[in-house]
Amino acid sequence: MKKSTKISFNQVDDALRRANAEADTAEAHGMLCGMICATGRGDINSWIPQIIGDRDPRDVLVKESHKLLMDLHDQTFEQITDGNFALKLLLPSDDTSLDQRILDLGEWCQGFLFGMSLSNLSDPKKLPDEAGEVLADMVDISKTGYDAGDDDEENEAAYNEIVEYIRIGVLVIYNELNGHLHSAEGQILH
């Protein structure tokens, strides 16, 4: 995949809807990030079936979704491992209602927790200190709701802070669990 190509939330969302996938976009991306953190790479052959389900692999819409998910895997892996803090959580844009973005953020966290659990790493107490704290916070965030009576400006700011915390937290978890995969020059060892 070319570095300049950026897959958007809407691209993935449209493809998954057309293919009648089992998971939604935020949950799928969270799961992918969790699997990458847990395994150092993320097993695409385990992840895609979790998202697409038992759909006919010969179906044109399923094939399109499969290709896009493979590209999303590559993009996400590169963002997590490049050392430039480039990870971007695949969440709806700011023109989506705040309540929907909060719901999607909770689903993203649920997906991340599920991705970690596939490698038996879902217990925050079994992870290194910072990684365990971030994972415990994700458990709480995955249960978050939205109170429409609150100040929208404050909620918007809080939402953005939480997204940034999770984004950096994913990088912390990856580095704490997979720092051994990198040489002194920061290159990934294969």
C-alpha positions in Angstrom: 0.0 0.0 0.0 1.2 3.5 -0.8 2.0 5.7 2.2 -0.1 8.6 0.6 -3.2 6.4 0.5 -5.4 7.1 3.6 -8.4 4.9 4.1 -11.3 6.8 5.7 -14.0 5.8 8.1 -16.7 6.4 5.4 -14.9 4.2 2.9 -14.7 1.3 5.3 -18.2 1.9 6.7 -19.7 1.9 3.1 -17.9 -1.3 2.2 -18.8 -3.1 5.4 -22.5 -2.1 5.0 -22.6 -3.2 1.4 -21.1 -6.6 2.3 -23.5 -6.9 5.2 -20.5 -7.5 7.5 -20.8 -8.7 11.1 -18.9 -5.8 12.7 -19.1 -2.1 12.2 -16.2 0.1 11.3 -15.1 1.5 14.6 -15.3 -2.0 16.3 -13.4 -3.5 13.4 -10.6 -1.0 13.6 -10.4 -1.3 17.4 -10.2 -5.0 17.0 -7.4 -4.7 14.5 -5.4 -2.3 16.7 -5.9 -4.7 19.7 -4.7 -7.7 17.6 -1.6 -5.7 16.4 -0.8 -4.7 20.0 -1.3 -8.2 21.3 0.7 -10.1 18.6 3.1 -7.5 17.2 1.6 -7.8 13.7 -2.1 -8.8 13.8 -3.2 -11.9 12.0 -5.1 -10.7 9.0 -6.4 -14.2 8.4 -8.1 -14.2 11.9 -9.2 -10.6 11.8 -11.0 -10.4 8.5 -13.4 -13.4 9.2 -14.3 -11.8 12.5 -15.4 -8.7 10.5 -16.9 -10.2 7.4 -18.4 -13.3 9.0 -19.5 -16.3 7.0 -20.2 -14.4 3.8 -19.6 -16.0 0.5 -16.0 -15.1 -0.4 -16.9 -15.1 -4.1 -19.5 -12.3 -3.6 -18.2 -9.2 -5.3 -19.1 -7.0 -2.3 -17.3 -9.3 0.1 -14.2 -9.3 -2.2 -14.2 -5.5 -2.2 -14.5 -5.4 1.5 -11.8 -8.0 1.9 -9.4 -6.0 -0.2 -10.1 -2.8 1.6 -9.7 -4.5 5.0 -6.3 -5.8 3.8 -5.2 -2.3 2.9 -6.6 -1.0 6.2 -4.5 -3.6 8.1 -1.4 -2.4 6.3 -2.2 1.2 6.9 -2.9 0.7 10.6 0.2 -1.5 11.1 2.3 1.1 9.5 0.8 3.9 11.7 1.3 1.9 14.9 4.8 0.8 14.2 6.4 3.8 12.3 7.5 5.5 15.5 6.1 8.9 14.5 2.9 8.7 16.6 0.9 8.6 13.3 -1.9 6.3 14.4 -5.3 7.7 13.6 -8.3 6.0 15.1 -10.9 5.1 12.5 -13.9 7.1 13.9 -16.6 9.2 12.3 -15.8 12.7 11.3 -16.6 15.8 13.4 -19.7 16.5 11.3 -21.3 13.3 12.8 -23.4 14.0 15.9 -21.4 13.9 19.1 -23.6 11.2 20.6 -22.9 8.9 17.6 -19.2 9.6 17.8 -19.2 8.7 21.5 -21.1 5.5 20.8 -18.5 4.6 18.0 -15.7 5.4 20.4 -17.1 3.0 22.9 -17.4 0.3 20.1 -13.8 1.1 19.1 -12.7 0.3 22.6 -14.8 -2.8 22.8 -13.2 -4.0 19.5 -9.7 -3.2 20.9 -10.5 -5.2 24.1 -11.7 -8.1 22.0 -8.6 -8.0 19.7 -6.4 -8.1 22.8 -8.5 -11.0 24.3 -7.8 -13.1 21.2 -4.3 -13.4 22.5 -5.4 -13.8 26.1 -4.2 -10.3 27.0 -7.4 -8.7 28.1 -6.7 -8.6 31.8 -5.1 -5.2 32.7 -3.4 -6.7 35.7 -1.4 -9.0 33.6 0.1 -6.2 31.5 3.0 -3.9 32.2 2.0 -0.9 34.4 1.2 1.8 31.8 -0.3 -0.7 29.3 -2.5 -2.1 32.1 -3.7 1.3 33.1 -4.6 2.2 29.5 -6.4 -1.1 29.0 -8.4 -0.6 32.3 -9.4 2.9 31.1 -10.5 1.4 27.8 -12.8 -1.0 29.7 -14.4 2.1 31.3 -14.6 4.1 28.1 -16.2 1.1 26.3 -19.2 1.6 28.7 -19.4 5.4 28.3 -22.7 7.0 27.3 -23.7 10.5 26.4 -25.9 12.8 28.5 -27.6 15.2 26.1 -28.1 17.7 28.9 -24.4 18.5 29.2 -22.6 21.4 27.6 -21.8 20.4 24.0 -18.7 22.5 23.9 -17.3 20.8 27.0 -18.4 17.4 25.7 -16.7 18.0 22.4 -13.4 18.9 24.2 -13.7 15.9 26.5 -14.4 13.6 23.5 -11.3 14.9 21.7 -9.1 14.5 24.8 -10.3 10.9 25.2 -9.7 10.1 21.6 -6.1 11.5 21.9 -5.6 9.5 25.2 -6.7 6.3 23.5 -4.6 7.0 20.4 -1.4 7.5 22.5 -2.5 4.6 24.8 -2.5 2.2 21.9 1.0 3.2 21.0 2.1 2.8 24.6 0.5 -0.7 24.8 2.1 -1.7 21.5 5.6 -0.5 22.6 5.3 -2.1 26.0 4.3 -5.4 24.6 6.4 -5.4 21.4 9.4 -3.2 22.0 11.5 -6.4 21.6 10.5 -6.5 17.9 12.5 -3.4 17.1 16.2 -3.0 16.7 18.2 -0.1 18.0 17.6 1.8 14.8 13.8 1.5 15.2 13.4 -1.0 12.4 11.0 -3.8 12.8 12.6 -7.2 13.0 11.0 -9.9 10.8 
